């Protein structure tokens, strides 16, 4: 998988038994090189994204970017 899509986020939320609106943190899987348009649509509670490439996120694939803390994967797993 190289592109993270809406379906990937839906599947993740289903595994956690939560709605997209209740997703607060997401770890970008290794190997992702693109975030699909609207991938995080309706994820209004999202506050943390753990990844090494925050430049993948644009206004077209994530809402409320200015309210989200981007954390380096390396830093996250070292804590």
PDB file of N, CA, C and O in Angstrom:
ATOM      1  N   UNK A   1       0.861  -1.186   0.000  1.00  0.00           N
ATOM      2  CA  UNK A   1       0.000   0.000   0.000  1.00  0.00           C
ATOM      3  C   UNK A   1       0.894   1.232   0.000  1.00  0.00           C
ATOM      4  O   UNK A   1       1.788   1.354   0.838  1.00  0.00           O
ATOM      5  N   UNK A   2       0.660   2.134  -0.925  1.00  0.00           N
ATOM      6  CA  UNK A   2       1.404   3.380  -0.942  1.00  0.00           C
ATOM      7  C   UNK A   2       0.499   4.587  -0.729  1.00  0.00           C
ATOM      8  O   UNK A   2       0.970   5.653  -0.332  1.00  0.00           O
ATOM      9  N   UNK A   3      -0.789   4.428  -0.989  1.00  0.00           N
ATOM     10  CA  UNK A   3      -1.735   5.523  -0.803  1.00  0.00           C
ATOM     11  C   UNK A   3      -2.690   5.183   0.338  1.00  0.00           C
ATOM     12  O   UNK A   3      -3.256   4.091   0.388  1.00  0.00           O
ATOM     13  N   UNK A   4      -2.856   6.130   1.245  1.00  0.00           N
ATOM     14  CA  UNK A   4      -3.818   5.988   2.336  1.00  0.00           C
ATOM     15  C   UNK A   4      -5.140   6.572   1.859  1.00  0.00           C
ATOM     16  O   UNK A   4      -5.187   7.729   1.441  1.00  0.00           O
ATOM     17  N   UNK A   5      -6.207   5.793   1.916  1.00  0.00           N
ATOM     18  CA  UNK A   5      -7.496   6.211   1.371  1.00  0.00           C
ATOM     19  C   UNK A   5      -8.558   6.325   2.471  1.00  0.00           C
ATOM     20  O   UNK A   5      -8.328   5.955   3.622  1.00  0.00           O
ATOM     21  N   UNK A   6      -9.710   6.842   2.086  1.00  0.00           N
ATOM     22  CA  UNK A   6     -10.851   6.905   3.007  1.00  0.00           C
ATOM     23  C   UNK A   6     -11.201   5.510   3.510  1.00  0.00           C
ATOM     24  O   UNK A   6     -11.528   5.335   4.684  1.00  0.00           O
ATOM     25  N   UNK A   7     -11.133   4.524   2.630  1.00  0.00           N
ATOM     26  CA  UNK A   7     -11.467   3.155   3.022  1.00  0.00           C
ATOM     27  C   UNK A   7     -10.497   2.634   4.081  1.00  0.00           C
ATOM     28  O   UNK A   7     -10.902   1.911   4.992  1.00  0.00           O
ATOM     29  N   UNK A   8      -9.225   2.998   3.965  1.00  0.00           N
ATOM     30  CA  UNK A   8      -8.243   2.591   4.980  1.00  0.00           C
ATOM     31  C   UNK A   8      -8.594   3.173   6.342  1.00  0.00           C
ATOM     32  O   UNK A   8      -8.480   2.496   7.363  1.00  0.00           O
ATOM     33  N   UNK A   9      -9.021   4.429   6.351  1.00  0.00           N
ATOM     34  CA  UNK A   9      -9.408   5.071   7.613  1.00  0.00           C
ATOM     35  C   UNK A   9     -10.682   4.423   8.149  1.00  0.00           C
ATOM     36  O   UNK A   9     -10.798   4.173   9.348  1.00  0.00           O
ATOM     37  N   UNK A  10     -11.638   4.151   7.258  1.00  0.00           N
ATOM     38  CA  UNK A  10     -12.869   3.465   7.687  1.00  0.00           C
ATOM     39  C   UNK A  10     -12.555   2.100   8.295  1.00  0.00           C
ATOM     40  O   UNK A  10     -13.119   1.736   9.328  1.00  0.00           O
ATOM     41  N   UNK A  11     -11.668   1.353   7.667  1.00  0.00           N
ATOM     42  CA  UNK A  11     -11.293   0.033   8.180  1.00  0.00           C
ATOM     43  C   UNK A  11     -10.623   0.149   9.544  1.00  0.00           C
ATOM     44  O   UNK A  11     -10.892  -0.655  10.437  1.00  0.00           O
ATOM     45  N   UNK A  12      -9.760   1.135   9.711  1.00  0.00           N
ATOM     46  CA  UNK A  12      -9.088   1.352  10.994  1.00  0.00           C
ATOM     47  C   UNK A  12     -10.118   1.659  12.082  1.00  0.00           C
ATOM     48  O   UNK A  12     -10.066   1.089  13.172  1.00  0.00           O
ATOM     49  N   UNK A  13     -11.040   2.550  11.784  1.00  0.00           N
ATOM     50  CA  UNK A  13     -12.078   2.906  12.756  1.00  0.00           C
ATOM     51  C   UNK A  13     -12.951   1.698  13.089  1.00  0.00           C
ATOM     52  O   UNK A  13     -13.341   1.513  14.242  1.00  0.00           O
ATOM     53  N   UNK A  14     -13.255   0.890  12.099  1.00  0.00           N
ATOM     54  CA  UNK A  14     -14.064  -0.315  12.337  1.00  0.00           C
ATOM     55  C   UNK A  14     -13.336  -1.271  13.282  1.00  0.00           C
ATOM     56  O   UNK A  14     -13.955  -1.863  14.166  1.00  0.00           O
ATOM     57  N   UNK A  15     -12.017  -1.420  13.096  1.00  0.00           N
ATOM     58  CA  UNK A  15     -11.249  -2.295  13.993  1.00  0.00           C
ATOM     59  C   UNK A  15     -11.271  -1.772  15.430  1.00  0.00           C
ATOM     60  O   UNK A  15     -11.262  -2.552  16.383  1.00  0.00           O
ATOM     61  N   UNK A  16     -11.300  -0.443  15.576  1.00  0.00           N
ATOM     62  CA  UNK A  16     -11.355   0.167  16.911  1.00  0.00           C
ATOM     63  C   UNK A  16     -12.780   0.286  17.439  1.00  0.00           C
ATOM     64  O   UNK A  16     -12.995   0.650  18.595  1.00  0.00           O
ATOM     65  N   UNK A  17     -13.753  -0.024  16.580  1.00  0.00           N
ATOM     66  CA  UNK A  17     -15.169   0.099  16.925  1.00  0.00           C
ATOM     67  C   UNK A  17     -15.538   1.534  17.309  1.00  0.00           C
ATOM     68  O   UNK A  17     -16.232   1.771  18.298  1.00  0.00           O
ATOM     69  N   UNK A  18     -15.057   2.484  16.503  1.00  0.00           N
ATOM     70  CA  UNK A  18     -15.378   3.896  16.698  1.00  0.00           C
ATOM     71  C   UNK A  18     -15.798   4.496  15.362  1.00  0.00           C
ATOM     72  O   UNK A  18     -15.553   3.917  14.304  1.00  0.00           O
ATOM     73  N   UNK A  19     -16.427   5.648  15.422  1.00  0.00           N
ATOM     74  CA  UNK A  19     -16.777   6.362  14.195  1.00  0.00           C
ATOM     75  C   UNK A  19     -15.594   7.231  13.775  1.00  0.00           C
ATOM     76  O   UNK A  19     -14.696   7.507  14.571  1.00  0.00           O
ATOM     77  N   UNK A  20     -15.608   7.650  12.528  1.00  0.00           N
ATOM     78  CA  UNK A  20     -14.565   8.561  12.032  1.00  0.00           C
ATOM     79  C   UNK A  20     -14.526   9.832  12.881  1.00  0.00           C
ATOM     80  O   UNK A  20     -13.453  10.386  13.122  1.00  0.00           O
ATOM     81  N   UNK A  21     -15.680  10.286  13.327  1.00  0.00           N
ATOM     82  CA  UNK A  21     -15.763  11.512  14.111  1.00  0.00           C
ATOM     83  C   UNK A  21     -15.078  11.375  15.475  1.00  0.00           C
ATOM     84  O   UNK A  21     -14.732  12.384  16.090  1.00  0.00           O
ATOM     85  N   UNK A  22     -14.880  10.159  15.948  1.00  0.00           N
ATOM     86  CA  UNK A  22     -14.258   9.932  17.254  1.00  0.00           C
ATOM     87  C   UNK A  22     -12.784   9.531  17.175  1.00  0.00           C
ATOM     88  O   UNK A  22     -12.161   9.270  18.204  1.00  0.00           O
ATOM     89  N   UNK A  23     -12.233   9.479  15.989  1.00  0.00           N
ATOM     90  CA  UNK A  23     -10.816   9.150  15.823  1.00  0.00           C
ATOM     91  C   UNK A  23      -9.974  10.326  16.312  1.00  0.00           C
ATOM     92  O   UNK A  23     -10.112  11.438  15.803  1.00  0.00           O
ATOM     93  N   UNK A  24      -9.107  10.094  17.289  1.00  0.00           N
ATOM     94  CA  UNK A  24      -8.294  11.177  17.855  1.00  0.00           C
ATOM     95  C   UNK A  24      -6.824  11.091  17.480  1.00  0.00           C
ATOM     96  O   UNK A  24      -6.125  12.104  17.481  1.00  0.00           O
ATOM     97  N   UNK A  25      -6.342   9.884  17.156  1.00  0.00           N
ATOM     98  CA  UNK A  25      -4.920   9.697  16.846  1.00  0.00           C
ATOM     99  C   UNK A  25      -4.794   8.652  15.745  1.00  0.00           C
ATOM    100  O   UNK A  25      -5.539   7.673  15.704  1.00  0.00           O
ATOM    101  N   UNK A  26      -3.832   8.885  14.853  1.00  0.00           N
ATOM    102  CA  UNK A  26      -3.619   7.930  13.769  1.00  0.00           C
ATOM    103  C   UNK A  26      -2.135   7.816  13.478  1.00  0.00           C
ATOM    104  O   UNK A  26      -1.439   8.826  13.383  1.00  0.00           O
ATOM    105  N   UNK A  27      -1.644   6.588  13.336  1.00  0.00           N
ATOM    106  CA  UNK A  27      -0.259   6.334  12.973  1.00  0.00           C
ATOM    107  C   UNK A  27      -0.229   5.964  11.490  1.00  0.00           C
ATOM    108  O   UNK A  27      -0.862   4.996  11.068  1.00  0.00           O
ATOM    109  N   UNK A  28       0.508   6.739  10.717  1.00  0.00           N
ATOM    110  CA  UNK A  28       0.610   6.471   9.288  1.00  0.00           C
ATOM    111  C   UNK A  28       1.479   5.233   9.086  1.00  0.00           C
ATOM    112  O   UNK A  28       2.628   5.212   9.526  1.00  0.00           O
ATOM    113  N   UNK A  29       0.952   4.208   8.430  1.00  0.00           N
ATOM    114  CA  UNK A  29       1.716   2.980   8.219  1.00  0.00           C
ATOM    115  C   UNK A  29       2.980   3.224   7.388  1.00  0.00           C
ATOM    116  O   UNK A  29       3.026   4.131   6.557  1.00  0.00           O
ATOM    117  N   UNK A  30       3.990   2.409   7.623  1.00  0.00           N
ATOM    118  CA  UNK A  30       5.229   2.470   6.865  1.00  0.00           C
ATOM    119  C   UNK A  30       4.936   2.246   5.380  1.00  0.00           C
ATOM    120  O   UNK A  30       4.120   1.394   5.028  1.00  0.00           O
ATOM    121  N   UNK A  31       5.584   2.990   4.536  1.00  0.00           N
ATOM    122  CA  UNK A  31       5.439   2.812   3.099  1.00  0.00           C
ATOM    123  C   UNK A  31       4.430   3.726   2.435  1.00  0.00           C
ATOM    124  O   UNK A  31       4.323   3.741   1.209  1.00  0.00           O
ATOM    125  N   UNK A  32       3.687   4.489   3.223  1.00  0.00           N
ATOM    126  CA  UNK A  32       2.711   5.419   2.643  1.00  0.00           C
ATOM    127  C   UNK A  32       3.452   6.586   2.000  1.00  0.00           C
ATOM    128  O   UNK A  32       4.271   7.238   2.646  1.00  0.00           O
ATOM    129  N   UNK A  33       3.164   6.843   0.740  1.00  0.00           N
ATOM    130  CA  UNK A  33       3.803   7.945   0.032  1.00  0.00           C
ATOM    131  C   UNK A  33       2.802   8.987  -0.442  1.00  0.00           C
ATOM    132  O   UNK A  33       3.174  10.026  -0.988  1.00  0.00           O
ATOM    133  N   UNK A  34       1.510   8.689  -0.221  1.00  0.00           N
ATOM    134  CA  UNK A  34       0.465   9.609  -0.664  1.00  0.00           C
ATOM    135  C   UNK A  34      -0.752   9.460   0.237  1.00  0.00           C
ATOM    136  O   UNK A  34      -1.112   8.359   0.651  1.00  0.00           O
ATOM    137  N   UNK A  35      -1.377  10.599   0.530  1.00  0.00           N
ATOM    138  CA  UNK A  35      -2.628  10.612   1.289  1.00  0.00           C
ATOM    139  C   UNK A  35      -3.727  10.956   0.293  1.00  0.00           C
ATOM    140  O   UNK A  35      -3.707  12.024  -0.319  1.00  0.00           O
ATOM    141  N   UNK A  36      -4.676  10.056   0.137  1.00  0.00           N
ATOM    142  CA  UNK A  36      -5.760  10.272  -0.822  1.00  0.00           C
ATOM    143  C   UNK A  36      -6.626  11.466  -0.452  1.00  0.00           C
ATOM    144  O   UNK A  36      -6.773  11.814   0.719  1.00  0.00           O
ATOM    145  N   UNK A  37      -7.188  12.077  -1.467  1.00  0.00           N
ATOM    146  CA  UNK A  37      -8.062  13.230  -1.258  1.00  0.00           C
ATOM    147  C   UNK A  37      -9.215  12.851  -0.345  1.00  0.00           C
ATOM    148  O   UNK A  37      -9.913  11.868  -0.595  1.00  0.00           O
ATOM    149  N   UNK A  38      -9.414  13.618   0.699  1.00  0.00           N
ATOM    150  CA  UNK A  38     -10.514  13.381   1.627  1.00  0.00           C
ATOM    151  C   UNK A  38     -10.325  12.181   2.534  1.00  0.00           C
ATOM    152  O   UNK A  38     -11.280  11.736   3.171  1.00  0.00           O
ATOM    153  N   UNK A  39      -9.111  11.644   2.608  1.00  0.00           N
ATOM    154  CA  UNK A  39      -8.877  10.442   3.414  1.00  0.00           C
ATOM    155  C   UNK A  39      -9.345  10.625   4.851  1.00  0.00           C
ATOM    156  O   UNK A  39      -9.891   9.698   5.449  1.00  0.00           O
ATOM    157  N   UNK A  40      -9.137  11.800   5.404  1.00  0.00           N
ATOM    158  CA  UNK A  40      -9.501  12.053   6.798  1.00  0.00           C
ATOM    159  C   UNK A  40     -10.780  12.886   6.924  1.00  0.00           C
ATOM    160  O   UNK A  40     -11.025  13.500   7.962  1.00  0.00           O
ATOM    161  N   UNK A  41     -11.587  12.902   5.869  1.00  0.00           N
ATOM    162  CA  UNK A  41     -12.845  13.646   5.889  1.00  0.00           C
ATOM    163  C   UNK A  41     -13.709  13.159   7.054  1.00  0.00           C
ATOM    164  O   UNK A  41     -13.816  11.958   7.302  1.00  0.00           O
ATOM    165  N   UNK A  42     -14.318  14.100   7.758  1.00  0.00           N
ATOM    166  CA  UNK A  42     -15.203  13.821   8.907  1.00  0.00           C
ATOM    167  C   UNK A  42     -14.457  13.352  10.153  1.00  0.00           C
ATOM    168  O   UNK A  42     -15.092  12.956  11.130  1.00  0.00           O
ATOM    169  N   UNK A  43     -13.127  13.385  10.141  1.00  0.00           N
ATOM    170  CA  UNK A  43     -12.352  13.023  11.346  1.00  0.00           C
ATOM    171  C   UNK A  43     -12.160  14.287  12.177  1.00  0.00           C
ATOM    172  O   UNK A  43     -11.041  14.777  12.333  1.00  0.00           O
ATOM    173  N   UNK A  44     -13.252  14.801  12.701  1.00  0.00           N
ATOM    174  CA  UNK A  44     -13.234  16.109  13.364  1.00  0.00           C
ATOM    175  C   UNK A  44     -12.565  16.110  14.731  1.00  0.00           C
ATOM    176  O   UNK A  44     -12.223  17.178  15.238  1.00  0.00           O
ATOM    177  N   UNK A  45     -12.370  14.951  15.339  1.00  0.00           N
ATOM    178  CA  UNK A  45     -11.707  14.880  16.644  1.00  0.00           C
ATOM    179  C   UNK A  45     -10.224  14.562  16.529  1.00  0.00           C
ATOM    180  O   UNK A  45      -9.532  14.458  17.542  1.00  0.00           O
ATOM    181  N   UNK A  46      -9.730  14.405  15.307  1.00  0.00           N
ATOM    182  CA  UNK A  46      -8.339  14.035  15.096  1.00  0.00           C
ATOM    183  C   UNK A  46      -7.420  15.130  15.620  1.00  0.00           C
ATOM    184  O   UNK A  46      -7.534  16.286  15.214  1.00  0.00           O
ATOM    185  N   UNK A  47      -6.498  14.765  16.532  1.00  0.00           N
ATOM    186  CA  UNK A  47      -5.596  15.737  17.136  1.00  0.00           C
ATOM    187  C   UNK A  47      -4.125  15.373  16.990  1.00  0.00           C
ATOM    188  O   UNK A  47      -3.261  16.239  17.134  1.00  0.00           O
ATOM    189  N   UNK A  48      -3.822  14.103  16.706  1.00  0.00           N
ATOM    190  CA  UNK A  48      -2.434  13.680  16.544  1.00  0.00           C
ATOM    191  C   UNK A  48      -2.297  12.743  15.363  1.00  0.00           C
ATOM    192  O   UNK A  48      -3.087  11.816  15.185  1.00  0.00           O
ATOM    193  N   UNK A  49      -1.275  13.003  14.558  1.00  0.00           N
ATOM    194  CA  UNK A  49      -0.901  12.093  13.490  1.00  0.00           C
ATOM    195  C   UNK A  49       0.570  11.781  13.676  1.00  0.00           C
ATOM    196  O   UNK A  49       1.405  12.683  13.743  1.00  0.00           O
ATOM    197  N   UNK A  50       0.876  10.507  13.757  1.00  0.00           N
ATOM    198  CA  UNK A  50       2.247  10.066  13.936  1.00  0.00           C
ATOM    199  C   UNK A  50       2.748   9.626  12.565  1.00  0.00           C
ATOM    200  O   UNK A  50       2.230   8.678  11.975  1.00  0.00           O
ATOM    201  N   UNK A  51       3.766  10.328  12.068  1.00  0.00           N
ATOM    202  CA  UNK A  51       4.319  10.034  10.746  1.00  0.00           C
ATOM    203  C   UNK A  51       5.672  10.726  10.596  1.00  0.00           C
ATOM    204  O   UNK A  51       6.033  11.587  11.398  1.00  0.00           O
ATOM    205  N   UNK A  52       6.397  10.347   9.582  1.00  0.00           N
ATOM    206  CA  UNK A  52       7.661  11.016   9.296  1.00  0.00           C
ATOM    207  C   UNK A  52       7.563  11.968   8.117  1.00  0.00           C
ATOM    208  O   UNK A  52       8.554  12.597   7.748  1.00  0.00           O
ATOM    209  N   UNK A  53       6.385  12.082   7.521  1.00  0.00           N
ATOM    210  CA  UNK A  53       6.232  12.931   6.342  1.00  0.00           C
ATOM    211  C   UNK A  53       4.984  13.808   6.445  1.00  0.00           C
ATOM    212  O   UNK A  53       4.032  13.593   5.695  1.00  0.00           O
ATOM    213  N   UNK A  54       4.959  14.792   7.354  1.00  0.00           N
ATOM    214  CA  UNK A  54       3.779  15.645   7.475  1.00  0.00           C
ATOM    215  C   UNK A  54       3.507  16.462   6.219  1.00  0.00           C
ATOM    216  O   UNK A  54       2.410  16.995   6.049  1.00  0.00           O
ATOM    217  N   UNK A  55       4.513  16.566   5.327  1.00  0.00           N
ATOM    218  CA  UNK A  55       4.306  17.305   4.078  1.00  0.00           C
ATOM    219  C   UNK A  55       3.350  16.581   3.134  1.00  0.00           C
ATOM    220  O   UNK A  55       2.931  17.157   2.130  1.00  0.00           O
ATOM    221  N   UNK A  56       2.999  15.333   3.434  1.00  0.00           N
ATOM    222  CA  UNK A  56       2.016  14.599   2.630  1.00  0.00           C
ATOM    223  C   UNK A  56       0.606  15.156   2.802  1.00  0.00           C
ATOM    224  O   UNK A  56      -0.273  14.902   1.978  1.00  0.00           O
ATOM    225  N   UNK A  57       0.397  15.905   3.862  1.00  0.00           N
ATOM    226  CA  UNK A  57      -0.937  16.396   4.191  1.00  0.00           C
ATOM    227  C   UNK A  57      -1.170  17.770   3.594  1.00  0.00           C
ATOM    228  O   UNK A  57      -0.366  18.687   3.765  1.00  0.00           O
ATOM    229  N   UNK A  58      -2.292  17.894   2.888  1.00  0.00           N
ATOM    230  CA  UNK A  58      -2.670  19.167   2.266  1.00  0.00           C
ATOM    231  C   UNK A  58      -4.112  19.472   2.640  1.00  0.00           C
ATOM    232  O   UNK A  58      -4.780  18.663   3.285  1.00  0.00           O
ATOM    233  N   UNK A  59      -4.574  20.608   2.243  1.00  0.00           N
ATOM    234  CA  UNK A  59      -5.958  20.999   2.511  1.00  0.00           C
ATOM    235  C   UNK A  59      -6.949  20.054   1.830  1.00  0.00           C
ATOM    236  O   UNK A  59      -8.092  19.941   2.273  1.00  0.00           O
ATOM    237  N   UNK A  60      -6.530  19.376   0.763  1.00  0.00           N
ATOM    238  CA  UNK A  60      -7.462  18.498   0.049  1.00  0.00           C
ATOM    239  C   UNK A  60      -7.613  17.125   0.701  1.00  0.00           C
ATOM    240  O   UNK A  60      -8.564  16.406   0.394  1.00  0.00           O
ATOM    241  N   UNK A  61      -6.688  16.743   1.601  1.00  0.00           N
ATOM    242  CA  UNK A  61      -6.811  15.414   2.188  1.00  0.00           C
ATOM    243  C   UNK A  61      -6.973  15.408   3.702  1.00  0.00           C
ATOM    244  O   UNK A  61      -7.120  14.342   4.301  1.00  0.00           O
ATOM    245  N   UNK A  62      -6.948  16.572   4.325  1.00  0.00           N
ATOM    246  CA  UNK A  62      -7.170  16.602   5.777  1.00  0.00           C
ATOM    247  C   UNK A  62      -7.799  17.939   6.171  1.00  0.00           C
ATOM    248  O   UNK A  62      -7.415  18.996   5.670  1.00  0.00           O
ATOM    249  N   UNK A  63      -8.754  17.867   7.063  1.00  0.00           N
ATOM    250  CA  UNK A  63      -9.391  19.074   7.571  1.00  0.00           C
ATOM    251  C   UNK A  63      -8.715  19.455   8.871  1.00  0.00           C
ATOM    252  O   UNK A  63      -8.118  18.605   9.533  1.00  0.00           O
ATOM    253  N   UNK A  64      -8.799  20.718   9.244  1.00  0.00           N
ATOM    254  CA  UNK A  64      -8.293  21.203  10.534  1.00  0.00           C
ATOM    255  C   UNK A  64      -6.805  20.918  10.723  1.00  0.00           C
ATOM    256  O   UNK A  64      -6.374  20.609  11.834  1.00  0.00           O
ATOM    257  N   UNK A  65      -6.025  21.015   9.665  1.00  0.00           N
ATOM    258  CA  UNK A  65      -4.592  20.721   9.743  1.00  0.00           C
ATOM    259  C   UNK A  65      -3.916  21.539  10.839  1.00  0.00           C
ATOM    260  O   UNK A  65      -3.011  21.052  11.517  1.00  0.00           O
ATOM    261  N   UNK A  66      -4.354  22.768  11.008  1.00  0.00           N
ATOM    262  CA  UNK A  66      -3.733  23.636  12.012  1.00  0.00           C
ATOM    263  C   UNK A  66      -4.055  23.215  13.445  1.00  0.00           C
ATOM    264  O   UNK A  66      -3.440  23.735  14.376  1.00  0.00           O
ATOM    265  N   UNK A  67      -4.983  22.307  13.652  1.00  0.00           N
ATOM    266  CA  UNK A  67      -5.339  21.828  14.988  1.00  0.00           C
ATOM    267  C   UNK A  67      -4.737  20.459  15.302  1.00  0.00           C
ATOM    268  O   UNK A  67      -4.989  19.886  16.362  1.00  0.00           O
ATOM    269  N   UNK A  68      -3.942  19.945  14.368  1.00  0.00           N
ATOM    270  CA  UNK A  68      -3.396  18.595  14.524  1.00  0.00           C
ATOM    271  C   UNK A  68      -1.910  18.664  14.827  1.00  0.00           C
ATOM    272  O   UNK A  68      -1.166  19.414  14.195  1.00  0.00           O
ATOM    273  N   UNK A  69      -1.495  17.882  15.789  1.00  0.00           N
ATOM    274  CA  UNK A  69      -0.086  17.771  16.138  1.00  0.00           C
ATOM    275  C   UNK A  69       0.514  16.633  15.314  1.00  0.00           C
ATOM    276  O   UNK A  69       0.052  15.494  15.375  1.00  0.00           O
ATOM    277  N   UNK A  70       1.548  16.961  14.547  1.00  0.00           N
ATOM    278  CA  UNK A  70       2.252  15.949  13.774  1.00  0.00           C
ATOM    279  C   UNK A  70       3.475  15.530  14.570  1.00  0.00           C
ATOM    280  O   UNK A  70       4.304  16.367  14.927  1.00  0.00           O
ATOM    281  N   UNK A  71       3.590  14.242  14.849  1.00  0.00           N
ATOM    282  CA  UNK A  71       4.661  13.709  15.678  1.00  0.00           C
ATOM    283  C   UNK A  71       5.500  12.760  14.834  1.00  0.00           C
ATOM    284  O   UNK A  71       4.958  11.907  14.130  1.00  0.00           O
ATOM    285  N   UNK A  72       6.806  12.903  14.902  1.00  0.00           N
ATOM    286  CA  UNK A  72       7.704  12.010  14.187  1.00  0.00           C
ATOM    287  C   UNK A  72       7.532  10.588  14.682  1.00  0.00           C
ATOM    288  O   UNK A  72       7.465  10.347  15.887  1.00  0.00           O
ATOM    289  N   UNK A  73       7.461   9.651  13.756  1.00  0.00           N
ATOM    290  CA  UNK A  73       7.330   8.241  14.111  1.00  0.00           C
ATOM    291  C   UNK A  73       8.477   7.814  15.009  1.00  0.00           C
ATOM    292  O   UNK A  73       8.271   7.086  15.980  1.00  0.00           O
ATOM    293  N   UNK A  74       9.676   8.260  14.693  1.00  0.00           N
ATOM    294  CA  UNK A  74      10.856   7.912  15.485  1.00  0.00           C
ATOM    295  C   UNK A  74      10.708   8.387  16.922  1.00  0.00           C
ATOM    296  O   UNK A  74      10.948   7.627  17.860  1.00  0.00           O
ATOM    297  N   UNK A  75      10.310   9.657  17.095  1.00  0.00           N
ATOM    298  CA  UNK A  75      10.124  10.204  18.438  1.00  0.00           C
ATOM    299  C   UNK A  75       9.021   9.467  19.191  1.00  0.00           C
ATOM    300  O   UNK A  75       9.162   9.179  20.380  1.00  0.00           O
ATOM    301  N   UNK A  76       7.936   9.165  18.506  1.00  0.00           N
ATOM    302  CA  UNK A  76       6.801   8.502  19.140  1.00  0.00           C
ATOM    303  C   UNK A  76       7.178   7.127  19.688  1.00  0.00           C
ATOM    304  O   UNK A  76       6.848   6.790  20.825  1.00  0.00           O
ATOM    305  N   UNK A  77       7.866   6.343  18.872  1.00  0.00           N
ATOM    306  CA  UNK A  77       8.213   4.991  19.305  1.00  0.00           C
ATOM    307  C   UNK A  77       9.384   4.969  20.272  1.00  0.00           C
ATOM    308  O   UNK A  77       9.576   3.973  20.969  1.00  0.00           O
ATOM    309  N   UNK A  78      10.176   6.038  20.339  1.00  0.00           N
ATOM    310  CA  UNK A  78      11.255   6.116  21.315  1.00  0.00           C
ATOM    311  C   UNK A  78      10.739   6.501  22.701  1.00  0.00           C
ATOM    312  O   UNK A  78      11.380   6.204  23.709  1.00  0.00           O
ATOM    313  N   UNK A  79       9.584   7.159  22.751  1.00  0.00           N
ATOM    314  CA  UNK A  79       8.977   7.545  24.043  1.00  0.00           C
ATOM    315  C   UNK A  79       8.325   6.348  24.610  1.00  0.00           C
ATOM    316  O   UNK A  79       7.745   6.416  25.693  1.00  0.00           O
TER     317      UNK A  79
END
